Amino acid sequence: MSRSGFNRKTALATVTMVLAAEAADVDVLWSFKGSIEGLQHHRGITHSFVGVPFVAAGTLLFVWLLQRFRRKPLTGSKRTVRWGFLYFCALLAALSHLLLDYATAYGIRLMEPFNYRWYSWDIMYIVEPLMLLALIAALAIPGLLGLVSSEVGARSRLPRGRGAAIAALVFILLLYGYRDYQHRRAVAALNSFEYHGAAPQRVGAYPYMINPFRWHGVVETKNFFETVPVNSSAPDVAFNDGIQFYKPPQSPALEAADNSYFGHVYLDWAAFPYMRVTPNPEDHPGYLVEYQDLRYTYPPTSGLGIARSSRRAPLGGFVLLDPELHVVGEGMNSSRPASMQTLDDPPERR
C-alpha cells in the first residue's frame, strides 16, 4: 500500500503503514490471562470501526516518539514528514487489517462496542498462497530491477515499485471478487437440497487454499449437522462424503457447561457449535463436555482436517464438571491437560 504511492507523499509512510496494519493484533496480550480470555477479546475493539482511529493514532504516536528520541532519525529521505497525511495513511492501513480478517471464516466484531455480533465473509483461507505470491513479487521484482538499473547507471529520485504495488493490489481485489462469486455459488448449492429428508435451516461454505472451487460445506437441520464437500464450479454437493453430527439432547450437564464462563464465550463466537457430553470420563467421577465448531472440521483427506484418532479439534474446547455439575476445569483445547482422556470421534453417519 505504501509503495502504491503514499511513500511519495510523505516520509515515514512505509514504517507507519506497516505498524498500523499490524497494531490491531495487540489484543493477543489477553492470551496471557488464559485461553478463554484470548478467545473472548481477540478481534474485538481493536478490530472494529470504532477502534481504527485509536489504533491509527497510537501507531502515529509511537512513530513520532521513535523519530523524536532516536539519535539517528527513522528517515534519511529529503521528503518532509506530513503528520496529518501520515495519520490518513495509518487509518487506511488499519482498515486493511479489518478487511483481511473479515474475509476469513474466523470472524471479526466490526461494530464493537455498540454491537458484539461476529461478522465474516468466509471467502479466504487463513493462508492464501496466491495473495502472498503477488505481494512478494510486488516487493521483490522492483528491487531486482533496481539492482540492474544501478549497474547501468540509471537513477531515480522517487521510490521504486509503484507499478508493481498497484498491480498486486488490483490482483488481490480481483481475487476477492472471484472468491466471493464462487462462495455465493457454493452457498446456493448447499441450500438447494434436502439432507436425509431434512431441509437445511442454516448453511455455511468455508474455503480451501488456492482452489477457489473447493469448499467445506456445513449444514444445520433441526436434529443434526452435516459437513459435505462442495464444488462451486458445477455447482455440486458430494453427499456420499457427508458426515453427520447429531445434536445432543438437552441435559443438566450440557446446560451447566453452556452456562459456564467458557460456554458463554465459545457459543457467542462459534458459527456451528457441536457439543458432546461424556459421563464419567477416565479418572474423573463427573462429566466432560467437549465443544467444536464444525466450520473447522475439514476432512482429514484434505490435508486441513484433524486426524480421525484425535479429539483435539482446532479451536475446540472443553468443560469438566463434577458429579454436582460444578465446573472444575474449562478452556480451549490448547490448554487442555495432556493427561485428560482422548475420546473417540462422535457418532456419525456417512
WOKANOR-V67203 format. One record per pair of residues at least 6 apart in sequence whose ideal C-beta (glycine too) atoms are under 6 Angstrom apart, sorted by the first residue. I is the first residue (numbers start at 1). J is the second residue. Records with the same first field share a line. If there is no record, write none. Layout:
I: J  J
This chain:
1: 17
2: 13  14  17
3: 161  165
4: 165  166
5: 162
6: 13  89
7: 13  14  159
8: 158
9: 85
10: 82  85  86
11: 75  77  79  81
12: 63  74  75  81
13: 89
16: 63  86  89  90
17: 89  93
19: 59
20: 56  59  90  93  94
21: 93  96  97
23: 55  59
24: 46  47  55  97
27: 41  42  46
30: 37  38  41
31: 38
35: 331  332  334  335
36: 262  265  331
39: 265
40: 265
43: 108
44: 109  112
45: 51  112
46: 55
47: 98  108
48: 109  110  112
49: 110
52: 94  95
55: 94
56: 90  91  94
59: 90
60: 87  90
66: 74
67: 74
101: 108
102: 108  121
103: 121  123  124
104: 124  126
105: 120  122  206  295
107: 118  120
108: 119
109: 116
110: 119
122: 206
123: 179  180  183
125: 207  209
129: 210
131: 172
134: 168  171
135: 168
138: 164  165  168
141: 164
142: 160  161  164
146: 160
179: 212
182: 212  232
183: 205
185: 232  235
186: 205  215  230  232
187: 205
189: 230  235  237
190: 203  217  219
191: 203
195: 219  221  226
198: 221
200: 219
201: 220
202: 220
203: 219
204: 218  295
205: 215  217  230
206: 216  295
208: 214
213: 231  232  233
215: 230  232
216: 298
217: 228  230
218: 227  272  294  295
219: 226
223: 247
224: 244  246  247
225: 245  272  274  294
226: 242  244
227: 243  294  297
228: 237  238  242
229: 238  241
230: 237
243: 348
244: 348  349
245: 274  346
248: 275  277
252: 325
253: 277  287  321
254: 277
256: 321  325
257: 263  289  319
260: 319  327  330
262: 317  319  330
266: 291  317
267: 273
270: 293
271: 295
272: 293  294  295
273: 293
274: 292  294
275: 291
276: 290  346
277: 287  289
278: 288
279: 287
281: 288  341
282: 341
285: 323
286: 321  322  323
287: 321
288: 320
289: 319
290: 318
291: 316  317
292: 313  316
293: 315
296: 314  315
298: 304  305
299: 305
300: 307  308
306: 313
308: 345
311: 342  343
312: 333
316: 333
317: 332  333
318: 336
319: 330
320: 328  329
322: 328
